[in-house]
Amino acid sequence: MKKNYLSIKSSVLLALFFIFAIQVYAQQNYNIADFVNPNYRYHSLDFTLNLNSSNSLGRYESDNSDLFKSNYSNLNLNLNAAYYQIKNTVRYQGTQYISVYTQGTLNNNLNELTLQTVYYDAHSKYRNINLQLNYSSSNRFYKTKKQFLEIIPAVNLNFQNSRTINDMTPVNYPLNSKTIGNSNYLNFGLSVMLGVGRIENIENARLALYIINDLQKRGNIKKNLSNDQVKQLADFITILRNKRFFDSRLQNIAQITAVDSLLTAMGIREHANAGYFMILNDDWNYANGPVRQSGQRFAFGLTPGYSYDLSKSTRETVVNPSSPATLTTSSEKTDLTSLEFSAYYYIEKPVNLTWQHSTRIRVGYQLRKQEYKYLTDQVQNYKNSLNYPNLNFALERIYGYYPNSRTNLILDLKSGGLYVTEKPDGSVDVKNKEFSLFASVFLRGNYYFSPRLRLNLNVGVNYNYQHFENNMGTPQQTAEYTHLWSPELSLNLRYSIF
């Protein structure tokens, strides 16, 4: 009996080992962590136009001749143009993003009320025009294979103009008014870092292994390919996937044809049939999967920043028809300058084709100064100047599980903290203090049990702790404590009967 039990146990262990060996594709003896990308460049230019409008008419009437009518219309138009580029060479890794966003909104609302003793109509119009410009770029210039200079500029511009008109008959203060508002916002930052290390994207090597393994199972290509042959296929896939096409159908045909031609030219294709092209097409479209990375990178440096926020408002109010309109103007201006000294350390470790471990650590000390001014022609002007030095850190650990080409489960653990002091410019003793901590645990994934059964999961919890000490504007020190738990759950299980 004991002998049979050991035999069964050995068979089970052997079967599990065999399944695991197939799952991680150990037979190829190719470590995806060693993959280094060839030189490639990808860029795209996209336009998005949205136009929507709505209109509603309402009428209410009663037996005693009361009548209420309403007419509301809305028109909204926005246009977005975005350019994106990613480039990778031995001496350079970088991305660039530029977008221009414009939006126009027009609202018109008319209400009319007729009672036995009262009549009025109210008409309001609202118009808003918004323009946003965004630019961000990440650039790492490598002096050697390990040392680099990192420059990260970012610029955000926002211009907005709005106009609101409210008319009522008979005149009803302060509902008869016209308001014109303008706001301008600028945010600029420039990070300059020195570092060592390099992180490579390896999802194309992952795709190459899926293609090789699935075709080997069907006997369409030779078994036991060399690491150089796997690398050759992965390099070819990287260049091919970063080539732009205007028609997605022609793109898929051209890419599948190119991969087949490469396998033939390499002399590893045994024979091709309908199943061969079906497997190739399936892997190409569904095994290109999530982004996987390999390597580590450490850098330190400084980031100067500046932001400017100015808003102006002019309001014209009619108290009664026989009196001139009252004009009120006001403006708010905020200037914020900062200088941050920071360092980060990123580790991306693909344990095998199935598991991925990631670690991200970041610390920083930032000097911030804010100057605020409020101007109006009705009340006394106000201004202040505050300093906000702060110390911050963040730690993230990610475990990724990829059992097949369509499945991924991600366990994301985050924690961090922030310590801020707030004091008026030139003051030493009078200041506020704030200390906060955050932590989160989340499990996210798309689990592919079978073509008929799939699971989408997002479950976790956020925790925030805040301690605030107020020493400004109060006769004595006060302290506040906040604990906040935010659980989240999203579960979608789909089963296809047919």
Secondary structure, DSSP 8 states (H G I E B T S, - for coil): -HHHHHHHHHHHHHHHHHHHHHHTTGGG---GGG----SEEEEEEEEEEEEEEEEEEEEEE-TTS-EEEEEEEEEEEEEEEEEEEEEE-SSEEEEEEEEEEEEEEEEEEEEEEE-SS-EEEEEEEEEEEEEEEEEEEEEEEESSSSEEEEEEEEEEEEEEEEEEEEEEES--TTTSEEEEEEEEEEEEEEEEEEEEEEEEE-HHHHHHHHHHHHHHHTTSB-SS--HHHHHHHHHHHHHHHTS--S-HHHHHHHHHHHHHHHHHHTT-B----HHHHHHHHHHHHHSS-S--EEEEEEEEEEEEEEEEEEEEEEEEE-S-TTS--EEEEEEEEEEEEEEEEEEEEEEEEE-SSSEEEEEEEEEEEEEEEEEEEEEESSS--EEEEEE--EEEEEEEEEEEE-SSTT-EEEEEEEEEEEEEEEEETT-SS--EEEEEEEEEEEEEEEEESSSSEEEEEEEEEEEEEEEEEE-SSSSS-EEEEEEEEEEEEEEEEEE---
